[in-house]
Amino acid sequence: MRILEALREAAAAGRPLVVAQLGQSLDGRIATPTGHSHYINGPEAITLLHRLRAEVDAVVIGAGTARADDPRLTVRHVEGRDPARVLIDRRRSAGAALKLLREDGCRRIVFGPPHAHDPAGVETIPPGAAAEGEPLAPAAVLHALAERGLTRVLVEGGATTVSGFLAAGVIDRIAVLVAPMIIGSGPIGIALPPIDRLDGALRPAVEVSTLAGGDVVFDCDLGGLQNVAK
């Protein structure tokens, strides 16, 4: 799959690369209205996600995903090393009792203030000049990670975080995994600033493949596309 090849090529050349992954239904839903999402995509799609984790320096999620899913963000379904685990939570609303913050020898970074109950070794990065209530600038997040030697990054979730990085024009490739189901209602996977005409839509180069369980992978090359936030 091209997204995996691109990560390996970037590692060999010492180049930065930012990728994202998003799982959704045929109608673009990532959960039911009650928030139930386990599991929209099948086991082969989960394995692909773990393959992506194994190829990056760091995996990034937002506070909403941390609260809703409490993921471990480790590599378990394939051979490979665990990436650094990064949480964007400027108000620390997800707390400190998260699986991704557990002390297990893996690097853990939080974009937000220290929490009184943070496990030993958790690194915190102040949110900086972002206005209260405003999300951190994706470029600033990536710059801070690069300063710490983490240049191949997987933006894993949730929808708000992936959409924010996509709108900022900082994602090089995104794998959209579409499950063969129709949910009919509930939150959608990608929400970008509105456009007036279709000629303003993103049109990435796409490679399409089907996993054994029926999930369809849209491997999208976003390189060179115009920043939709402008």
N, C-alpha and C positions, 0 to 999 in steps of 0.2 A: 504494500500500500504506500502511495507516494508520501503521505504525511510522515510515516515512519522512516522512509528513505531520506526525506529532507532533514529530519532530526539527526540521523546518523551522519549525513554529509556535513551538517553544521558542527557536530561534535568533532569530526575528523579535521575540519578546517579551522576550528576555534572561532566560529562565527556565532553571533547571537541569533536566536530564532524563537518566536513566540507563537504558540499554537493554542487552539481551544477545542473543546469537545462539548457537544450538546446532544442529549438524547430526548426524543419527542415522539408523539404519535403522528399518524397521517394528517391529522387536522392541526398539527403544530402545538399540541398541549404537552406540558411537562408534568402534570399532576391533575387529580380531580379537584373540584372546588373545596374539598375538605383537606387537601394537601397530600393525599395518598399518592405515592409515586413508585413504590417498590413492588414489582419492577416493570416499568414500561418496556424497556429493552431486554432482550434475552441474554442468556449466559455468554454467548459468543461476543456480544457487544460489550459486556463487562470485561471479558478477557482482552478485547482491543483497548479498552480504557487502561487496563493495567499495563499493557504493552507500551502505551504512550507514557504512563508514569515512569516506567523503567528507562525511558530514553531522555528524560529531562533532568535538569538540575533542581527545579523547584516546581511545585504544584500549588496553585492559588485558588482559594475560595473566599466568598464573602460571608458576612455574619449571618445572613438569612439561611444559607445552606448549612452553616455550622449548627444553627439552632434547630432546623427542621430535620436534618439527616444525621448529624454527629458522625461524619465519616472518619475513617482511619487514615485515608490517603496513602496507604502503603501498597507495595507490590506483593500480591499473594497468588495470583492466578497464572503467573509466568515467572521464569527465572529473571532476576535482575535486582538492582539495588533500589532501596527506597529513596525518593527525592526529598529535598527539604520541604517542609510543610509550611505554607504561608497563609495566614488569616488576615483579611482586611476587616477590621472591626474597630473603628475609631472611637466608639463609645463603650466598647467591651460589653455589648449587650448579650453576647453569647456566653459570657462567663469564662471561667478558667477550667471547669471540670469537663473538658472536651477530650475525646479520644486522640485528636490530632495533636494536642499539647502534652500528651503523656511522655514522660521521660523514658526513652527507649534507645538512646544513642543517636537518634536522627535529629538533624537541625530543625528547630521550630522558630518561626518568626511571626510576630503580630504587628500589623500596622495599627497602632493604637497605644494608649497609655498602659503602664504596668497594672496588673491586677494583684490584689493582696494574696490571692490563692494560686498564682501562677506556679506550675511545677518548676523545679530547678532547671536552669539552662534555657528558658524561653527568652528570646531576644525581642525587645519591643522597639519600634520605630515611631517617633512622634508623628502625628498627622500633618504637622507643618502648617502652612498658611491657608489650608482649605477652610472656607467659611463654614460656620456651624450649620449642620443639616445638609451640606453639599458633599457629594462623594469625593474621595481622593482622586486626583488626576491619574489615569492609568500610566501615562508616560513617567510620572514621578515615582510610581510604584516600581516600574521596571528599571528606572535609573537607580533607585536605592538597592534593588536586588543585584543589578550588575556591579555596583560598587562593592558588593559582598561576594562577588565571584559567581553569581547565579545568572547565567545569560540564556540558557535554554529553558523556557518557561511554558508550563501548561496551565492555561486558565480553564479550570474545570467547572466552576459554578459559583452561584446558580445563574439563573437567567438574567438577573439584573447586572451581575458582575460581567458575564460574557457580553451582554449587550453594550455595557459601558465601554469595555475594551474595544469592541468592534466599532462602535461609533467614533471612538478616538482615533481609529485608523492604525492601531499598534499591533494588530494580529496579522501574522503572515499566512497562516493556514488554519482552517477550522474543519473539523470532522463533524458533520451533522448526521446522527444515527436515527433513522426513521423506522419506528416499529409498525408492524401491520395491524394497527388497531385504531379505532376512532373513539375518542373519549367524549367529545361533544361539548364540553364546557370545562372551565378551569383555566389556570394561568398558561400563557403562551411562552414559547422558548426565546424568541428574539423580538425585542421592541426597540426600534431606532427612531431618531427624530423624523417627523413626517416630511414627505416630499410631495410636490404638486404634480409632477409628471413622471412617467415611467422611465424617461431617459435619465433621471437622477437616481435610479435604482442601482444597487450593486450587482454586477454581473461577473462573478469570478469564473475562472477556468475550473471546471469540475470533472473529477473522475468518479464514476459510480460503480459500486460493487455490492453484491448481495452476500450476507453472511449465511451460514448454514441454517440458523434458526429463523430466517426470514427478514431480519432487519436489513434495511438498505442504507449503505454508507455513502454520503455525499462528501467527498474529500475536496474541499474548496481552496484554491490558491488565490489568496487575496493580495498578493504582491503587486504593487503598482496601482492599485485602485485608489480613487480619490477618497480623502478623509471625509466621511459623510457628516461629521460634526461641523464642517465648515460651510 
